[in-house]
Amino acid sequence: MKSYVKEPIYLDNHVCVVNKPAGLPTQPRPSGGESLEGDIKAWIKQKFHKPGNVFLTPVHRLDLPVSGLVLFARTSKSLSRLQAQMRERKIRKTYFARVEGRLKEKEGCLRHFISHGSRRAQIVSQEQGKEAVLSYRVIKEWKDQTLLELELHTGRYHQIRAQLSFMGHPIRGDVKYGAKTQEDHIDLHHGKLTFFHPISQEEITVESPPPF
């Protein structure tokens, strides 16, 4: 994993948004080691000279090989309110993915049903899984690859990775879901996040361009 700027791109007394690099876990692992949460807690502690523990909890997580925006709550009240926004689907998340192949349809909506075991999601029948919906739009095309903008309408486990793979267009580097080439990351980036501030109720949008 390359070095990254351990500094929030949006920060106030209630919320914090950080750009996670691929290869860094969002939260600490049971076995220990570096994590985004741990790094930002340390940054806040040093920046604001906080002597005690720092409250910082992710409202959502990104898979280990995925990069992009992660929203953290800095108080328990903010956490509760932001989690409610997640349940009510008021938080909008836009991703960018570089996939193998070229899509026939330049935009559309994918609707499947997903089930997952311990480490991999599968597309299954309606009776066996939970609904997974996303919309996509082609941004750029190469000879045998395509850059997509994707908006999630549900938040299932490995949803984007499984749905794109099922359509025959796995994400570049994502060998777990059928990609031909293996990288130390996958070309999936959470690039735009819109939420309502838990205290002021102001609509906030934070953006991060994809690194690929």
C-alpha positions as CSV (number, residue, x, y, z in Angstrom):
1,M,0.0,0.0,0.0
2,K,1.3,3.4,-0.9
3,S,1.6,6.2,1.7
4,Y,-1.4,8.4,2.0
5,V,-2.4,11.7,3.5
6,K,-3.6,10.9,7.0
7,E,-5.9,13.9,7.2
8,P,-9.7,14.3,6.8
9,I,-11.0,16.1,3.8
10,Y,-14.1,17.2,5.7
11,L,-14.1,17.8,9.5
12,D,-16.1,19.5,12.1
13,N,-17.1,18.7,15.7
14,H,-19.7,16.1,14.7
15,V,-18.5,14.4,11.6
16,C,-15.4,13.5,9.7
17,V,-14.9,12.3,6.1
18,V,-11.7,10.6,5.1
19,N,-10.3,9.3,1.8
20,K,-9.3,5.6,2.4
21,P,-6.5,4.1,0.3
22,A,-6.9,0.6,-1.1
23,G,-5.3,-2.0,1.1
24,L,-6.0,-0.3,4.4
25,P,-8.8,-1.7,6.6
26,T,-11.5,0.7,7.7
27,Q,-11.5,-0.5,11.3
28,P,-8.8,-2.3,13.4
29,R,-8.5,-6.0,12.9
30,P,-8.6,-8.4,15.9
31,S,-5.0,-9.3,15.0
32,G,-4.0,-5.6,15.2
33,G,-2.1,-3.5,12.7
34,E,-2.8,-0.2,11.0
35,S,-6.4,0.9,10.2
36,L,-8.1,4.1,8.9
37,E,-10.0,4.5,12.1
38,G,-6.8,4.2,14.2
39,D,-4.8,6.6,12.0
40,I,-7.5,9.3,12.1
41,K,-8.0,9.0,15.8
42,A,-4.2,9.5,16.2
43,W,-4.3,12.5,13.9
44,I,-7.2,14.1,15.8
45,K,-5.5,13.5,19.1
46,Q,-2.3,15.1,18.0
47,K,-4.0,18.0,16.0
48,F,-6.3,19.1,18.8
49,H,-4.0,18.0,21.8
50,K,-6.7,15.7,23.2
51,P,-5.4,14.0,26.4
52,G,-8.1,11.2,26.6
53,N,-9.7,8.8,24.2
54,V,-11.1,10.0,20.9
55,F,-14.6,9.0,19.9
56,L,-14.6,8.1,16.2
57,T,-16.9,5.5,14.6
58,P,-17.4,4.7,10.9
59,V,-21.0,5.0,9.7
60,H,-20.2,2.6,6.9
61,R,-17.2,0.6,5.8
62,L,-15.3,-0.1,2.5
63,D,-13.8,-3.5,1.6
64,L,-10.1,-3.8,2.1
65,P,-9.1,-3.5,-1.6
66,V,-11.5,-0.6,-2.3
67,S,-10.5,3.1,-2.0
68,G,-12.5,6.2,-1.4
69,L,-14.6,8.2,1.0
70,V,-15.5,6.9,4.5
71,L,-17.9,8.8,6.8
72,F,-17.2,8.9,10.5
73,A,-19.2,10.2,13.5
74,R,-17.4,12.1,16.2
75,T,-20.1,11.9,18.8
76,S,-22.6,9.2,19.8
77,K,-25.5,11.5,18.9
78,S,-24.1,12.1,15.4
79,L,-23.6,8.3,15.0
80,S,-27.2,7.5,15.9
81,R,-28.6,10.1,13.5
82,L,-26.3,9.1,10.6
83,Q,-27.0,5.5,11.1
84,A,-30.7,6.4,10.8
85,Q,-30.0,8.1,7.5
86,M,-28.3,5.0,6.3
87,R,-31.3,2.8,7.2
88,E,-33.7,5.3,5.5
89,R,-31.4,5.5,2.5
90,K,-30.9,9.2,2.8
91,I,-27.2,8.9,2.3
92,R,-26.2,8.8,-1.3
93,K,-23.0,7.1,-2.4
94,T,-21.5,7.2,-5.9
95,Y,-18.7,4.9,-6.9
96,F,-16.4,4.7,-9.9
97,A,-15.3,1.3,-11.3
98,R,-13.0,0.4,-14.1
99,V,-14.3,-2.9,-15.5
100,E,-13.2,-5.5,-18.1
101,G,-14.9,-5.3,-21.5
102,R,-17.2,-2.7,-23.0
103,L,-20.9,-2.5,-22.1
104,K,-23.6,-2.6,-24.8
105,E,-25.9,-0.3,-22.8
106,K,-24.2,3.1,-21.9
107,E,-26.5,3.5,-18.8
108,G,-28.9,1.4,-17.0
109,C,-30.1,-0.1,-13.7
110,L,-29.0,-3.5,-12.3
111,R,-31.4,-5.4,-10.0
112,H,-30.5,-8.8,-8.6
113,F,-30.8,-10.8,-5.4
114,I,-27.7,-11.5,-3.4
115,S,-26.7,-14.0,-0.8
116,H,-23.2,-14.4,0.7
117,G,-21.3,-17.0,2.5
118,S,-18.2,-16.2,4.6
119,R,-16.2,-14.3,2.0
120,R,-18.1,-14.1,-1.3
121,A,-21.4,-12.8,-2.6
122,Q,-23.5,-14.7,-5.1
123,I,-26.4,-13.8,-7.3
124,V,-29.3,-16.0,-6.4
125,S,-33.1,-16.3,-6.8
126,Q,-35.5,-13.9,-5.1
127,E,-36.4,-16.5,-2.5
128,Q,-32.8,-17.1,-1.5
129,G,-31.4,-13.6,-1.3
130,K,-31.9,-9.9,-0.6
131,E,-32.6,-7.3,-3.3
132,A,-29.6,-5.4,-4.7
133,V,-30.1,-2.4,-6.9
134,L,-27.6,0.0,-8.5
135,S,-27.6,2.3,-11.5
136,Y,-24.6,2.9,-13.8
137,R,-23.4,5.2,-16.5
138,V,-20.4,4.8,-18.9
139,I,-17.9,7.6,-18.3
140,K,-15.0,6.5,-20.6
141,E,-14.1,3.6,-22.8
142,W,-10.9,2.0,-23.8
143,K,-10.3,-0.9,-26.2
144,D,-11.2,-3.6,-23.7
145,Q,-12.1,-1.7,-20.5
146,T,-14.8,0.8,-19.4
147,L,-15.0,3.4,-16.6
148,L,-18.3,3.4,-14.9
149,E,-20.1,5.8,-12.5
150,L,-22.3,3.8,-10.2
151,E,-25.0,4.9,-7.7
152,L,-25.9,2.4,-5.0
153,H,-29.6,2.1,-4.1
154,T,-29.0,-0.7,-1.6
155,G,-26.0,-1.6,0.4
156,R,-25.5,-5.4,0.2
157,Y,-22.2,-7.2,0.9
158,H,-19.9,-7.0,-2.1
159,Q,-22.9,-5.7,-4.1
160,I,-21.1,-3.8,-6.9
161,R,-18.4,-6.5,-7.3
162,A,-20.9,-9.3,-7.5
163,Q,-23.4,-7.5,-9.8
164,L,-20.8,-6.3,-12.3
165,S,-19.2,-9.8,-12.4
166,F,-22.5,-11.4,-13.0
167,M,-23.0,-9.1,-16.0
168,G,-19.7,-10.3,-17.4
169,H,-17.7,-7.2,-16.6
170,P,-15.7,-7.8,-13.4
171,I,-13.8,-4.9,-11.9
172,R,-10.2,-4.7,-13.0
173,G,-8.0,-6.5,-10.5
174,D,-10.9,-8.3,-8.7
175,V,-9.8,-11.9,-9.2
176,K,-12.2,-13.0,-6.5
177,Y,-15.1,-12.1,-8.8
178,G,-13.6,-13.2,-12.1
179,A,-11.1,-10.6,-13.2
180,K,-8.4,-11.8,-15.5
181,T,-5.6,-9.7,-14.0
182,Q,-4.6,-9.5,-10.4
183,E,-3.5,-6.3,-8.7
184,D,-2.7,-5.3,-5.1
185,H,-6.1,-3.4,-5.2
186,I,-9.2,-3.4,-7.3
187,D,-10.3,-0.4,-9.5
188,L,-13.3,0.5,-7.3
189,H,-13.5,3.9,-5.7
190,H,-16.1,5.6,-3.5
191,G,-15.9,9.0,-5.1
192,K,-19.0,11.0,-4.0
193,L,-20.9,11.1,-0.7
194,T,-24.0,13.1,0.1
195,F,-25.5,13.2,3.6
196,F,-27.4,15.5,5.9
197,H,-25.4,17.0,8.7
198,P,-26.6,15.3,11.9
199,I,-27.0,18.6,13.8
200,S,-27.6,21.4,11.3
201,Q,-29.5,19.2,8.8
202,E,-27.5,20.9,6.0
203,E,-27.0,18.8,2.9
204,I,-23.3,18.1,2.5
205,T,-21.5,16.6,-0.5
206,V,-17.9,15.5,-0.5
207,E,-16.0,14.3,-3.6
208,S,-12.8,12.4,-4.3
209,P,-11.7,11.7,-7.9
210,P,-10.8,8.1,-8.7
211,P,-7.1,7.2,-8.7
212,F,-7.3,5.2,-11.9
